[in-house]
Amino acid sequence: MALQYVIFDIDGLLIDSEPLWNEAAAEVFADYGIKMTNEQYISTTGLRTKEFINWWFRYFNIPLSESTKAENKIVQRVLHKIEYKATIMPGVAYIFDFFARKKCKIGLATSSPPALIELVKSMTGIGPYLSATASAEDLPYGKPHPQVYLDCAASMHANPIECICFEDSFNGLIAAKAARMKCVVVPHSSQIKEERWAAADLKISSLQNFGELHFNLLNE
C-alpha cells in the first residue's frame, strides 16, 4: 500500500527543545533535592512529562502527591524557554514542502501538551501544511505506546500502514513501529551510532537529508 501520510514528532525533531526540557526539569527537580545525570535524563526521553516525573520521583523517593505541581511548573517553564530560546531544526521547511508537493497529508503526534503544538505551529509556520495533530497528554498511555500515532492517523482517515513517521527518540520509534507505520529516525548527533536505531526503517542525520530515493525505498 502506497505511503500517503506523514506524521512528525515535535521535540528534538522540529525544534531543538530537548535541552530546554532538561533545563526546566533540572530547575524544578532542584527544589526537591534531585540532581539527575545526563544519562538518566536521556533514558526517559520521549515520555510524557507526568510519566517522566513519576518515574524519577519514585526513583528518588519523592512523594507522588507532589507530581502534579511539579508537572505544571515544568510545562510552564519549558513553554517560556521554547518561545524565547528554541531554534528550529535544519530542514523543517524543506521536509514539509517535500511532502506537500507529493500531496501527502501531514500530521503531528507528540507526548507534549497541546499548548506546545500551538506554539511550534506559530514558530515554524507549518500550520497550513497540517491535516491533524495529536497529543498524548491525556491518553491512558503515552509513547512508547502507539495510541497517539493511531489517533493522528485516524484523524486523517489513514490506514496506519500508509503512514511514515519521523522521530528522534527511541520511545517514539517503538511507538511508531507498534502502530505498524514506517519510521524514519533522526537521532541527536551524540546518539546516532547507537545500535538500537536499527529498529527503524531508515536512519538519517538531518531532515534536510531526506530525499526522493529515501521515499521510494520506503514505498517498496
ABEGO torsion letter per residue (X at the ends): XBBABBBBBABGAABBAAAAAAAAAAAAAAAAGBBBBAAAAAAABGBBAAAAAAAAAAAAGBBAAAAAAAAAAAAAAAAAAAAAABBBBBGAAAAAAAAAAAGBBBBBBBABBAAAAAAAAAAAGAAAABABBBBAAABABBOABAAAAAAAAAAAGBBAAABBBBBABAAAAAAAAAAGBBBBBBBBAAAAABAAAAABABBBABAAABBAAAAAAAAX
